[in-house]
Amino acid sequence: MQFVVEYDRQKMVLLSLDSFDDDRPSEAMRRKLDLELLHANDQNVEVALFQSSSESMLRRTHARYFRSARELADSFGES
């Protein structure tokens, strides 16, 4: 699957998450480009395109998009 993430760096908040089947890569890229154009003048908003086997895997490998700063800091203390 492919995922497009729209993330506000300053607020540390996920703005949107869109998923696309692997047979729709052009739709995922089009969504990414649309969001990049929308936020072209806003350096606080990050738009990224990822490929992952599932949303749960994406949430593990790219946790900073899905967790608050406090949750991330607390997770470093977990074993």
C-alpha positions in Angstrom: 0.0 0.0 0.0 1.0 3.6 -0.5 0.2 6.3 2.1 0.2 10.1 1.8 0.9 11.9 5.0 0.1 15.6 5.6 1.7 16.8 8.8 2.0 20.1 10.6 5.5 20.3 12.0 5.0 23.3 14.2 1.8 21.9 15.9 3.1 18.3 15.7 -0.3 17.2 14.4 -1.2 14.8 11.6 -3.5 16.7 9.3 -4.4 13.8 7.0 -3.5 10.3 6.0 -4.7 8.8 2.7 -4.1 5.2 1.6 -3.9 3.9 -1.9 -3.7 0.3 -3.1 -0.5 -0.6 -4.9 -2.3 -0.7 -8.2 -3.1 3.0 -7.9 0.4 4.6 -7.6 -0.5 7.6 -9.9 -3.4 8.5 -7.6 -1.1 8.5 -4.6 1.4 10.7 -6.4 -1.3 13.0 -7.6 -2.6 13.4 -4.0 0.9 14.2 -2.8 1.4 16.8 -5.5 -2.0 18.4 -4.8 -1.1 18.7 -1.1 2.3 20.1 -1.9 0.8 22.8 -4.1 -1.8 23.6 -1.4 1.0 24.1 1.2 3.6 25.6 -1.1 4.0 28.7 1.0 3.7 27.0 4.4 7.1 25.6 5.6 5.3 24.1 8.6 3.4 21.5 6.6 5.2 18.4 5.5 3.8 16.1 2.8 5.3 12.7 2.4 4.5 9.5 0.3 5.4 6.2 1.9 5.0 2.6 0.8 4.3 0.1 3.6 2.7 -3.3 4.0 0.0 -1.9 6.2 -1.1 1.2 8.1 -0.1 -0.4 11.4 3.4 -1.0 10.1 3.6 2.6 8.9 2.6 3.8 12.3 5.4 1.8 13.9 8.1 2.8 11.4 7.1 6.5 11.2 5.7 7.1 14.7 6.6 10.8 14.8 3.7 11.5 12.4 1.2 9.6 14.6 2.3 10.3 18.2 2.6 13.4 20.3 6.0 14.6 21.4 5.2 13.4 24.9 4.2 9.9 23.7 7.4 9.7 21.7 9.5 10.8 24.7 7.7 8.3 27.0 8.3 5.5 24.5 12.1 5.8 24.9 11.7 4.7 28.5 9.8 1.5 27.5 11.7 -1.8 27.1 
